[in-house]
Amino acid sequence: MNLFLRLAGVSAALSVAACAANGYCLSQQRYDHAASVPPIHGGEGLEVPSAPTALKVPPAPAVDVPYGARVPDPQRPGHTKIECLDQPPPMPSPQALAGAPQ
């Protein structure tokens, strides 16, 4: 009986953790309100050299893109799922790939 209670507790904890696995991308991130710093300029009479291979930081987007969003779940009509920007898109099933034209 004691083993059964332990297994039930572990399975309940795992199922709750699985449901909340992507919840982090709907909450505020630490970097959401980070301030940008101006580029470095040379002092009086000095010029900062420009390198053709230097990495440039792109400007901030005009419209904020959410890190995560709730979207309809095609697998379960009437339900939603959480999609995050750091997740790859779902892969097609082997059956769908077998029927695809080549």
Phi, psi and omega in degrees: 000319180297320178296320178299317179295321178295315179296321178295319179295318180294317181293324177295318179295320179293321180291324177293319179295323180293323180290331184260013186297324183259006182296339182296332185278355174266347182268170178293137176262157183297330184268001184302326184245028179289138180275147177270148179254149180290156179294159181285134176241149178289154178290187182298123179083359180246149178234134178282125180292148177253130179257136180295337182263005181294141178279132180255138176274122182290156178292158179294146179293151180293326180243129179295136176259126180292145180289328179213156180208154173274130181230157177298141180266112181293337180286329183229094180302139181088354179248161175241161174227165181259126175246133180248155180294334183270011177258137177288158178292158180294144179275147177290154181287158177300328180294319180293323179290326181293327181271357183284141177292148182247000000 
